[in-house]
Amino acid sequence: MADPVDNENILHETDVESSVREDLEGSGQVGYDNAHIADASVAHALNSTFSDTEAEAALNALGVKINAILDILQANGLMAAS
């Protein structure tokens, strides 16, 4: 019987690789596209009657996009959730 700790011959290696591949493919994780996130606006023109609500809305929209990117990174195991 093969030694399961043998670094050159892993017991049931093909089955393990197949199982891991199926888990990754079925989970929508690494290597698969996630939902598209629209580009954030990079041009903000503040008019002469500038208001705090304009700046707040722009910052909130940017925060939503940043959080969507973080969610994708976490869902794909590329960063810790907390």
N, C-alpha and C positions, 0 to 999 in steps of 0.2 A: 504494500500500500504506500502511496506517495506521502511524503511528509508535508502537512499543510503549511508549514512555516518555511519550506524550501523557497528561497527567493527566485530561483530560476524556473520552477515548475509549480505554479499555484494550482491547488486542487480545484477543479471545476472553473478554471479561468474564463473559458468561453461563455459559460452560463452566467457568471458574475458580470462580465462585460456587457452581455446582452441585456441583463436585467437593469443595470445602471443606465444604459443607453435608453431603454424603454421608459424608465422613470423620468429622465431628463426631457425626452421628447414629449411625454404625456403631460408634463407639468407646465409647459409654456415657458420654461426658464431658459437658462443660458443657451445662446445660439439661435433664438427665435425672436422674431419681430414682436414688438409691443405696439399698442395703439400709438398713432402719430400724435405728437404734441406740436401744435403750431408754434412757429417762431415768435419770440417775444418782440414787441416793438422796440426799436433802438433809436427812434427819433421822436422826441417829445417837444412840441412847440408850446411854450407857455405864453399866452397873450398878455397884453398890458393889464388886463383885469384878472390877473392870476388869482386863483382861489385854492384854499387848502383841499377842497373836495376833489379838484382835478389831480393834484399830486397824490392824494390818498387813493383815488381810483387806479391810477397808474401803478402805484406800489402794490396795491392789492392784486392787480392782474399779474404782475411780475411774481408775486409770492405764490399764486396759484400754479404758475408754470414751473417754478422751482420745486414746489411740493410734488407735482406730477413726476418730475424727473427723479426725485428722491424715492418716490413710491416704486418706480420701475427698477431702480438700482437695488432696493431692498427686496423686491419680489424675485429678482434674478440672483439673489445671493451675493451681490457685489459689494454690499455694505450692510452692516448690522442695522436692525430695526430700531435699536435704542442704544 
